[in-house]
Amino acid sequence: MRYILSVMLSVVGIIHLLPLTGVLSVSRLQALYGVTITDPNLEILMRHRAVLFGILGAFLIYAAFRPGLQLAALIAGAVSVISFLVIAGMIGGYNAGIARVVTADIVAVVCLLIGAFAYWKDRATLGVNG
């Protein structure tokens, strides 16, 4: 079960690393999300967002191989993808670029659910409470 959890966290980590390329240029951000960014303030925010996703992605992959961090990684990953899906669902009307992000986050939620089950099953097998 531990290997399943490691694979699932790694997949979610990779999904979170993909936007990191947006830090390189505004054109990369525009390609990732299908939006036009002409305001320098928005560019700053979006490039910073890319860095934060890179940090989260690296943490998820690191935690995949550190059992003591796996619960925190599952929670952090879940907060990230579920919050995006809720916001996208509430606002709606998004473009094809954002639809790709929604699809990736649905895949991430499935991976996190599988990972959470593996985490719970592994702890139950070991007789650990919680």
C-alpha positions in Angstrom: 0.0 0.0 0.0 2.9 2.4 0.7 4.0 2.1 -2.9 0.6 3.0 -4.1 0.6 6.1 -1.9 4.0 7.1 -3.2 2.9 6.7 -6.8 -0.3 8.7 -6.2 1.5 11.5 -4.4 4.1 11.6 -7.2 1.5 11.9 -9.9 -0.2 14.7 -8.0 3.2 16.3 -7.5 3.9 16.2 -11.2 0.5 17.8 -12.0 1.4 20.6 -9.6 4.9 21.0 -11.2 3.5 21.5 -14.7 2.5 25.2 -14.2 6.0 26.0 -13.0 7.0 26.6 -16.6 4.8 29.7 -16.4 7.5 31.5 -14.3 9.7 31.7 -17.4 7.5 34.0 -19.4 4.1 35.6 -19.9 3.8 33.8 -23.2 4.1 30.5 -21.4 1.4 31.5 -18.9 -0.9 32.5 -21.8 -0.3 29.1 -23.5 -1.0 27.2 -20.2 -4.2 28.9 -19.4 -5.5 30.3 -22.7 -5.7 33.8 -21.4 -4.2 37.1 -22.5 -2.0 38.8 -19.8 -1.3 42.4 -20.6 -1.4 43.9 -17.1 2.1 43.6 -15.4 0.3 43.2 -12.0 -1.5 40.1 -13.3 1.7 38.8 -14.7 3.4 39.1 -11.4 0.6 37.3 -9.6 0.5 34.5 -12.2 4.3 34.0 -12.2 4.3 33.9 -8.4 1.4 31.4 -8.6 3.6 29.2 -10.8 6.4 29.3 -8.2 4.0 28.3 -5.4 2.7 25.4 -7.5 6.3 24.4 -8.0 6.9 24.4 -4.3 3.8 22.4 -3.6 4.6 19.9 -6.4 8.2 19.4 -5.1 6.8 18.9 -1.6 4.3 16.3 -2.8 7.0 14.3 -4.6 9.4 14.6 -1.6 6.6 13.5 0.8 5.9 10.5 -1.5 9.1 9.0 -0.1 8.9 10.3 3.5 6.1 8.5 5.4 6.1 11.1 8.1 5.0 13.8 5.6 2.5 11.8 3.6 -0.6 12.8 5.6 0.4 16.5 5.3 1.0 16.1 1.6 -2.4 14.4 1.1 -4.1 17.3 2.9 -2.1 20.0 1.1 -2.8 18.4 -2.3 -6.5 18.0 -1.5 -6.9 21.6 -0.4 -5.1 22.8 -3.6 -7.2 20.8 -6.1 -10.5 20.8 -4.4 -10.4 24.6 -3.8 -9.7 25.1 -7.5 -12.5 22.8 -8.6 -14.9 24.5 -6.3 -14.0 28.0 -7.5 -14.1 26.9 -11.2 -17.5 25.3 -10.6 -18.9 28.4 -8.8 -17.7 30.8 -11.4 -18.1 28.6 -14.6 -17.8 29.9 -18.1 -14.1 29.1 -18.3 -12.1 28.6 -21.5 -10.4 25.4 -22.9 -7.2 26.1 -21.1 -8.9 26.3 -17.7 -10.9 23.2 -18.7 -7.6 21.3 -19.0 -6.7 22.4 -15.5 -10.1 21.2 -14.3 -9.5 17.8 -15.9 -6.0 17.6 -14.4 -7.4 18.4 -11.0 -10.1 15.8 -11.3 -7.3 13.3 -12.0 -5.4 14.6 -9.0 -8.5 14.2 -6.8 -8.8 10.6 -7.9 -5.1 10.0 -7.2 -5.5 11.6 -3.8 -8.5 9.5 -2.9 -6.6 6.3 -3.9 -3.6 7.6 -1.9 -5.7 8.4 1.1 -7.2 4.9 1.0 -3.7 3.4 0.7 -2.5 5.5 3.6 -5.5 4.5 5.8 -5.1 0.8 4.8 -1.4 0.8 5.5 -1.9 2.3 9.0 -4.8 -0.1 9.7 -2.5 -3.0 8.7 0.2 -1.8 11.1 -2.4 -1.3 13.9 -1.7 2.4 14.1 -4.7 4.5 15.3 -5.8 7.4 13.2 
